C-alpha cells in the first residue's frame, strides 16, 4: 500500500425524508455526476466503482451507474450495514493505494422506508442474532420501537449507570447537532432545537431516550473519487486532500464476553480502528481539528468521543460541558449536523461524511467552516459489525 491516495472530487445531494426523494438510481446518478464535475473528470476516467447500499436487490450499483455510462469497468456492490458508505470508500482507497487502479469511485445511496429499521428477511437467522440475544439479557425486553433503539439507548443507559452521565447531556448533543445543521443546506432537518425541547420530545425510553435523540430514516446519495498522485498530476487534478490513514475493523470477543452494552454497540471496534488509522497517519487525537462521527443516536456520539480517544472512558460528559465538541472548543464534531440532523441514508452516510470533511479541509465549507482545519477524522459504524475510521489531511 505504497501509493498516496487523494480525494479528487466529492458529490452529494440534499437528503430527504422517505417518500420525498427520487428513486435510488437517480439519486446515485446525481451524486456521481456531482463528484465527476467537482473533480473535472468524465466517467470514462473511472477504472473501478464500489457502490454501497443496504436496502435493495443485487446489482443496484450497476442500475445507478449505467445511467451515467456502460464502460465495462468492475462495479462492486457493498453492504456493511450502517458502515456501508465508508466500506465502499475503504475498498476504493485500497484499489488506488495498491496500484491496482489510478482512479476509483465510491458511491453510496439509500431509498428508505419511514419508521424504525427492521429486517427484510424474516425466514432466516438475523445477522444480529447473537447481539440481540445478549442485549435482551442485559437490558431486558423493554418496550421500544426497534432493536437499534434497545441497543444504543441501552448502551447510553449503561454509561449513565457507570459514570453518572445525565440525560440532559445527551440532549445537549442533539441540540448542538441542530445548530450545526442550520448552516448546512444539504441537511434534512435544519430547525434549531434546544436541550429543553429535546428532553420534552416524545419519550422512546423513559429516562434514557426521546425521539429527537434518534436519527431519522432518510433517503439520499453521496460519492467520492479517489486518485493516485501520478494520475492527478497527469490530468491536472487537485491533490489538496490526502487520505493519510484508514482502518476497517470488526468485532472481537470483547464485544460480547465483557457483557458490557457499551462494547456490544461497537466501542472496541471504534477504538481499534481509530488507533490503527491514527498510527498510519502519524497523529493523535490532539492533532485533530474536525470530526464527522456516527451519531445515529445522541448516546452513540458521546460513547464515540471516548472510543476515538478524545477523552478517557467516563469523561465524555465533561467534554460536552466544556464545549469541546463545537466551534470554539478543542474539536468541532459533526459540523454537517451529523446523522441526527443531516440524516442517515445508510449506504450514503459515510460518503456524505467524506463530502463534508473534504470541503472543511479545502476551506470551502462556507458557514460551517472550521477555521484553519488541517486534520479531519471520519467515523462510520455498522452493527453486526464493522467500523471505519479515516484520517483526511490537508496536503
N, C-alpha and C positions, 0 to 999 in steps of 0.2 A: 504494500500500500504506500508507494513512494511518491505518487503524483499529487500535487496540490489540487484541491477542488474548490472552484469558485462559483458563487451564485451569479449567473449571468442575467437572469430575468425572473421575475415573480408576477403572478397574476391572481386575482381574486374577484369574486362577485359579491354583491351585498347578500348577506344571509337573510332568510325569510322564514316565517312560520310555516308549518306543514299546511299544504293546501293553497299556499300563496306563491309557490315557486313554479318555475318551469320544470320540465322533465329532467332527470339526472343527466341525460346525454347532452342536452342543450346547455345545462349549467357547466358540465365538464368542458364542453367545447369552448364556451366563452372564457373560462378561466385559463385554458391553454392558449387561446388566441391573445389574451391579455399578457401572458408571460412571454410569448413569442415577440409581441410588439415591444414589450419592455426591454427585451434582450437585443432586439434588432436582428432576429433570426427568422428563417422560414421553417416550416415543418420538415422539409426535406433535409435540413441540417441535423435533425434528431436521429440518433443511432439506436437508442433503446428507450422504451417507455414503461413506467411502472404505474399502474392505475389502482388506487385504493378506494374501496367501498366495503361496507358491512352488509347492508340490506339490498340484495339484488341477485339476479341469476348469474351464472357463469358468463364470462367474456363481456361484461358491461363496459369494461375498459375499451375494447375494440369498438363497441357501439358508439361511444363518445368520440374516440379518436378518428374513426372513419368519417366523421362529419368534417374533419379537417383535411384528411388525405388518407390514401391507402398506399403507403410507401413500402409495405412488406417488412418493416422492422419488427423485432421482437416486442410484443406487448405482454407484460406480465401482470396478472391481476393479483391484488394483495388484500388479505383480510386478517387483521390482527386486533380485532375488537377496537376499542377507542384509540389505540395507538397506531391505527392503520395508516394514516397520512404520513406520520413520521417514519413508519416502517418502509413505506414506498420511497421516502427521501433517503433513508439509510441504504437501501438497495441501489438506488441511483448513484449515491456517493461512492459506494463500493465499486460499481462498474467503472466509474471515471478514475478513482484512486488506483485501481489495479491496472489500468491501462487497457482494459477490455474495449472501452469506447472513449471518445473525447467529448461527447455531448449526450447527456441523458436527461430525460423528462420524468418528473414525478407529478402526478395529478391525483387529486382526491375529490370525491363528490359523494353526496348523500341526499336521497329523497326520502324523508322520514314521515312516519305517521304521527298524528297527535297522541298525547298521553305517555305514560311511563313505558320504558323499554320492556319488551317481553320476547321470549324465544319464538322463533318462526317454526322450528321443528319440535313437535310435542310427542313424536312417536319414538324417540331415542334418548339416550342419556345426554344430559346437559354437559357442556364443556366446563361449567362451573359447579358441577355436582359436588365435588369434594369441598370447595369453599362454602357453598350454600349450606351443606350439612354442618360444617363447623360453626358457621355463623348462627345457625339455629340453636346450637348447643350453647354458644357464648352469650347471645343476647335474647334468646327465646323467640318464639314466633309472634313478635309484636305485629300489630295490625297496621301495616304501612302499604302504600300502593305498589311497591316493587322491591325486588331483591337488591337492586342497586342502592336504594334508599336504606334498606336494612344494613347493608354492608358499610357504606360510607358514613351514615349517621351513627351507626354502631361504633365505628372507629372514632368518630368525634366524641361520642359519649365516653369511650374508654379513656381518651385524653382528658376529658373533664374530670373523671373519677381519679385518675392517676396524678394529675398535675394541678387540679383546681381551676382549669380553664373555664371561663364563663361563656354562656350562650351569647351574651352581648358582644363578645369578641368575634365570634363567627358572623354575627350580624353586621359588625363594622367592616369586615372584609367584603361582604356583599355590597354595602353602601359605597365603599371605595371603588369597587368594580363599576358601579353605575356612574360615578363621577368621571371615571376614565372613559367609559363608553360614550358619554355625552359628547366627547370630542372626536368620535370615530364614525364617519358617515356610512361605514360598511357594517356596523353593529345592528343587530335586530332589535335590541331594546336600548333606547338612548335616553330614557327618562331617569332622572336622578331620584334615588330613594334614600331616606335617612336610616340610621341604625334603628330608630324607634319604629319606623314603618316596616322594616324587615321583621322585627320582633312581633309586630302586630298582624303580620300576614297570616293567612290560613295555616293552621298547625298540621304538620305531617307526622310529627313525633313529639309528643308533649315534653317540653323542657329541653329538647335537643335540636329540632329542625322545623323551620317553617318553609312554606312554598318558595319564597324568594331566595332561600339559601340553596336551592337546587337549580341546575342549569336547565333550560328549556329544550325540548326536541326541536331541531332546526334543519332546514334544507340549505344547501349551498355547495360551493366548489372553490378550490384553490389549486395553484400549480407552481412549480419551481423548475427552472432549467439550470442544470449543473454542467460545468465545462472544465476541461483541463487548461493549464496555463498556456500550453502550446496552441491549443485551439483558439483560446481567447486572443492571443497575440496575432494569429493568422487572420482572424475575422474582425479584429479591431473592437473586441468586446470589453466591457468593464470588468475589472478584477478588484473592485474595492471591498468586496465581502468574501471572506475566506471561511470555509468550514475547517476550523482549527482542531476540533476534536468531536468525536461522536461515538456513542456506545448504545447498544441494544442488549438488555438483559431480561432474563425470565426468572421465575420463582426458584428459590432454593428451599430445602427442608425447613429453614427458619420461618418461612411464610406461614407455616401451619403448625409445626411442632411446638412453637412457643405459645400457642393458643392465645395470641395477642391480636385483638381486632385491628390494631394499627398496622400490624405486619400482614395480616390477611389481605388488606386492600393495597398492598404494594410498597410499603415503606422501604423494605430491604431491596426491592427491585430498583426503586428510585435511587437509593443511596449507592448501590453498587454501580449503576450506570453513570451517576454523577462523578464518582471517584475516577472511573476509567476515562471519561470524557475530559475531566479536568487534567488528568495526568497527560493525556495526549496533547492537550493544548498548552500545557505548562503554566496553568493558572490555579488559583484558589478562589473560594467564594468572595474573598475581599477584593478581588480584581474585577468582579462583575459589575456592570452598570445597569443593565436592564434585563428583565426576565419575563418570558411568557411561559406560564406553567399550567398544569392540568387541574383547573378549579371546577371540576364537574359538580362539586358541592363546596360550599364555603369551608366546610370541615376539612376537605382534602387540601385546600390551599394552605391552611395552617399546618397540616401534617407535612406538606411538601417543603415548607420553609426549613424544617428540621432535616428532612430527607436529603435536601440539596446542600446541607451543611451551612446554611445561613446563620444558624444558631444551634447550640446544644439541644438535645432532646429535653423537652419540658419547658423551654424558654421562648417558644414562639409567641405566646401571649404578650410577653414583654416587647418583642419585636414589633408587634402590631401597635401596642400602646405608645411606643416611642416614635411611631410614624415612619418606620424604616422600610415600609413596603409601598411607598408612594413618592410623589415628587417632593424633593427636599430632604428625603431620607437616604439611607445607605443604598437602597435599591429601588427601582421603580418596577413593580410587579404587575404584569398584565396591563400595560398602557392601552391595549386594544379594547379593554373591557372584559377580556377573558371569556371563558365558556359561559360564565354566569350571565353576562350581558351581551357579549358579541354573538353568542350562540354556539351550539355544539353539533354540527352535522358530522357524524363520526368519522367518515373517511376523509373529510376535508380539514378537520381541526388542526392536525399537525402542520399541514402545509399553510394554513392561514396564520399559524404562529410564525412560521418562517417568513411569510409575507410581511408581517408586522416588524419583525426584528431586522429584516433586510432594509426596510425603509428607515428604521431607527439608526442603523449603522451608516446608511447613506446620508443621513441628515435630512430626509425628505418626509418625515412623519407629521409635518405641519403642526397642528395644535397639540398633538400628542408627543412631540419631540422631547426626548430626554437629552438635555444639554451635554455635549461632549461624549456621547456614548461611543465606546470603542470595543467593549466586550459584551456579548449578549449570550444568554443561555435559554434554550428551549427545552421544555419537559412535557412529554406526552405519555400517558399511562393507559393501558388497557388491562382489565381484569381477565384472568384466565391462563397466563398473564404475560404481559410484555411492557417494558418501559424503555423509552428512548430519550436520551439526553444529548443535545447537540450544542456545541460551543461555536458561535459565529464571531468572527473578529474583523474589525475594520482594518483593511490591508494598507 
